[in-house]
């Protein structure tokens, strides 16, 4: 029934450049083919209600993380931003790695300095046909419309204002440089995020929910994963919004019942419910500190 | 509401100003406080905004903690009001977060300003309010309280005091003076210890609350990093934590998520600890723990569908009712060890603890490949249980002690035991200090006993060059005296070497003079000392000092003269055997004289542009010494001493004075033949002096009647004209005689 952690471990690590060229580029965000969801066994009806966070209400701030800040985290970034959620995204690898002409010749770039546009230009020049066929150019054009360059999680200084990222999609609400939820796309990234937060030492004293959603590193899975992450994010956002509504006299001491419980303690059950809807993406979670 | 949203808009624009540049915070906070703060009677919306703003402001890395410290004092009443009067989770959460950021700043302020009772009371009220919520508040608030408590533990535990790298920003108990009136050291220490216990209790408490557990675990990492004093306590506690305890309860999706998450969070924490300190003493235990967790997790998540859940391991090791005691820390009795066999004991027996003989008989040399051995040894060393190793060492120690008491051992026997202990000690980390400098060594030596009990081994550092203290300058007499005795000692050595007559083969022209410890070498050295040692000094002054009569004034020249005297005496003492020394010496004298004359000529030329001053060339030492030696020898020469022939032939320069000595020698009838031989030899083999030889011989022929016949034989060949004249004279005389007759 549930995913096997052993299988998760033995699964080939796909965030590295894949030898097999990924299938054609993903369709536009809004056009979600229902056939794919059916294949994935997901139940759309139990997902988030309308797929967009209502304007003007309280919003959780999100951060999506994968290895190279190219495919899975960027797909999720786009989904969340499109749903009106404040979102930023990162990669945890040491370098940005993209498939090259052969498996032994990946294209490697530096984080935080090489823009998506520059990578796009270089790959176009290198072999337009190959990188069109394996979807890299399409992915890069999507990415450069979201933000300007891949960012490395370990180099991020939480709490440092991100006013210079105002042009990024989903930037609204992330100006202060902190988030409430970090969603990683792979266990390795999850471990890297927890490790890095230990190293950063929790100086802000601000709690952050770190959640892993295991997504294989190819275009289709990224697409499905993006939907799943949006589903999760909207569920969390809704719970957080409800907490803000509960206030007033005698609030917590006299309170009772699941509806009155706060957002943070509900995260495990929200995640469990989400896992039921998305059984192919084993989830992990931890409350860490910025 | 409308007014409220208007105010919010204003506040928001103030906030974006501060986000744009952290330097605005000190001006914005005083402006914002009256709106959001105590007694402002603000709406909930504004208070939420205010609490969030304060949490964000004091966490912000964009402005310095010094300004935060002074502004932190101004927001304390607001925070206290939020905590005491507002019943909203959002406000409380943010207020506790802000308090967690502010507490270290206020704490540092109080350390330096011990009389600010008022602010400290406010902070203390905030602290006790938060601590009260630790157990009762909703989990979302409790996690913030956990972080606050972690901050309190952090600042109230002594930090790393590393003199090499003083950490100014690390606010810790180390900064608190012992006698601080407001925050007594011991109270803080005790409080921190108690609060840390509360944190660790959360980890071991109700595991159904994964939120609190992971929040606590994730906050412990920083304490492990920065507070070595409590690392031990925290890690021991974490290693006894069983994140899979919930496996006994129904396997709901939520429980599964929580178990996996707690397991993963623990793993991330421990991996981080190992990564930061790859040599850490806990790493072996952490490794074991992680492996055990991994297996358990596989068991729990794979088989929970088919079987009963795995039994939960007791965490305290004290519950005997449980079926399995998987990772419990059961205090194990030291394993029994067979006593040593009676009689003499081999090292192998001394160190063999296992009653099973197989391991003892194992020969490590079967591993031909050292790489292979390494691959085996390293994991084994990592997995060695510390207590077991300690036990084993103790057993061997006690065995050894018993043995050494039983029979006095030789020093050789003690060596292995010493190394056994030493190995244990040398595992300790030893920082690579720079090699000690001379001053440190000097300090070390100073601190040793004055009766010069030198340490056995000063250190491995290279020794600084030792300079002898400057001796007081010698007086001229002293120089004379010491030089004298030195020279005498060299001659003593020379005489001693005379006896050992083992003659090596001659090196020929390529040999270096004076490179062997034999008589020739020393003789060369001495003669050169006598002739050349003072030469440089002679050069520097005027020419006159070359004269013998000025020598006594000059210490160095006097020394040279003294050496000459000694050589002279040495030769005269046994002149036949030591004639080679004489020859060598005189050759050196002659050579030196040539050099001197050469140098003087060039000097004179330089000085006077050539011709003008042609000072009388100094006579030099050669002639003087030769004549003196000649006179000395003459007293002893016998008619058969052909060694004189050699002497005369080998000295470099001959003159009339010298030959006159020979002529004089011939006055002794026994030595006439010798003198004739000398003349003959010189005439034949030293053409430059041929003329002089003939003249001297002629002179001899005329004045020395006894030598006449011998001289006549030579003169017949060399200068028959003289003889002819003589004959004429004779005939004239004869005629006279005849006439007379």
Interface residues (C-beta under 8 A of the other chain):
Chain A: X1 X2 X4 X5 X6 X157 X159 X160 X161 X163 X175 X176 X178 X187 X190 X191 X194 X195 X197 X198 X199 X201 X202 X203 X204 X205 X206 X207 X243 X244 X246 X247 X248 X249 X250 X251 X252 X253 X261 X262 X263 X264 X265 X267 X268 X269 X271 X272 X273 X275 X276 X283 X284 X285 X286 X287 X288 X289 X290
Chain B: X16 X19 X20 X44 X48 X55 X56 X59 X60 X61 X62 X87 X88 X89 X90 X97 X100 X101 X136 X137 X138 X139 X140 X141 X143 X144 X147 X148 X150 X151 X209 X210 X211 X214 X215 X217 X218 X219 X221 X222 X225 X226 X252 X253 X254 X256 X257 X258 X260 X261 X264 X265 X267 X268 X269 X271 X272 X275 X276 X297 X298 X301 X302 X305
